[in-house]
Amino acid sequence: MLFLLGSLTMMAQDTAAVTSVSSGYNLLAISMIAVAVVMVFVIWGMGQVLIALSRQLLDKEKSKASITTITALLVFLLFSINAMGQNAPLTETIKVIPNYGGLSETTFYFLVAVILTEITTILFIFLSVRRIYTELLPAKAKAVATQSKLAALWIKVDKKLLTKAIPIEREADYLLDHNYDGIQELDNALPPWWKYGFIITIGVAIIYFFHFVVGDGKNPMQEYQDEIAYAQAAKEEYDANNKDKIDAANVPLADANGIKTGKEYFMANCIACHGANGEGGAGPNLTDNYWLHKGSLNDIFTTITKGYPDKGMQSWAVKFSPKEISQIASFVTTLKGTNPANPKAPQGDIFVPAGGADSAKKTTVAFTSIK
């Protein structure tokens, strides 16, 4: 104990050197010293208990072997405490290292070593006290004490829930009149977990029968259909409240940037049938007033989305999103009246948009503005 207190004094001096370099006091050093001092008192108290139990064991044994064992135990304990207190004095100039809370590396690890040594000493004393206490117990109590609580709990669970095995000393009472080449059979009960599990399955089967067979419980297919209906209703509610939704009934005319993007899509995917300027080819002319399936923005959106496979027009809904299709449709409306070279002959019925010539004029201006 004296060695330990001496080491703590040296430790405090080291810390003082550190705090002289740094401003104010060092909270980390004070905390670690306080922990070390508290552990010193713990070691002292446990040491008193160990000494008292050792004396009782010596009185009980009264033998040379016991005296030798206890003496060696105490010598080892004192040696461990003595070794804990030994440390080389600090001779180097202590520098402030922020990573150690203002302590030098040597001081910090010295404090850590002292605390770890004290913890090791406390554990050693605890194990020694437990060992001597076990030696002082009667034989029966000693056997009970050596059995851990976890092992006792496992044995209890094993007997009640898992195996319900017959004790070895009572096996002779449960032997059956079966002998197979020296192998005898015990009249063991069914494992409790298996028996209770079987009873539970019977109860579940009864509940299932009355709920799903006799009652109105839904089978998996009915539950699936209900989930689909619920999801569809949720989707419709979301779409109804979504102001940005784009479909055949709500197609906004794209702005200049959107029309420019639609033109890029058109040039990359549509010119093979409709020509680079919308003059037509395998597909109809997009610059005149004649349309096979009407020529409003919503109608063009529907044509691009659904397609007309019987007339060679595929559906582009797989490749393009509704917003992208609206941009393509907006670009197509700007082609009206552009009079490209080599236009294809009109097909379909003449289409006059709502608003007459003014609308056509505005569309032409929009197309001209992006060229």
ABEGO torsion letter per residue (X at the ends): XAAAAAAAAAAAAAAAAAAAABBEBBAAAAAAAAAAAAAAAAAAAAAAAAAAAAAAAAAAAGBAAAAAAAAAAAAAAAAAAAAAABBBBBABBBBBBAAAGGBBAAAAAAAAAAAAAAAAAAAAAAAAAAAAAAAABBAAAAAAAABBAAAAAAAAAAAAAAAGBBBAAAAAAABBBBBBGGBBBBBBBBBAAAAAAAAAAAAAAAAAAAAAAABABBBAAAAAAAAAAAAAAAAAAAAAABAABBBAABBBBBBAAAAAAAAAAAAAAAAAAAEAAGAEBABBBAABABBAAEABAAAAAAAAAAEBAAAGBBBAAAABBAAAAAAAAAAAAAABGAGBBGBBBBBEBBBBBBGEAAAAAAAAAAAAAAX
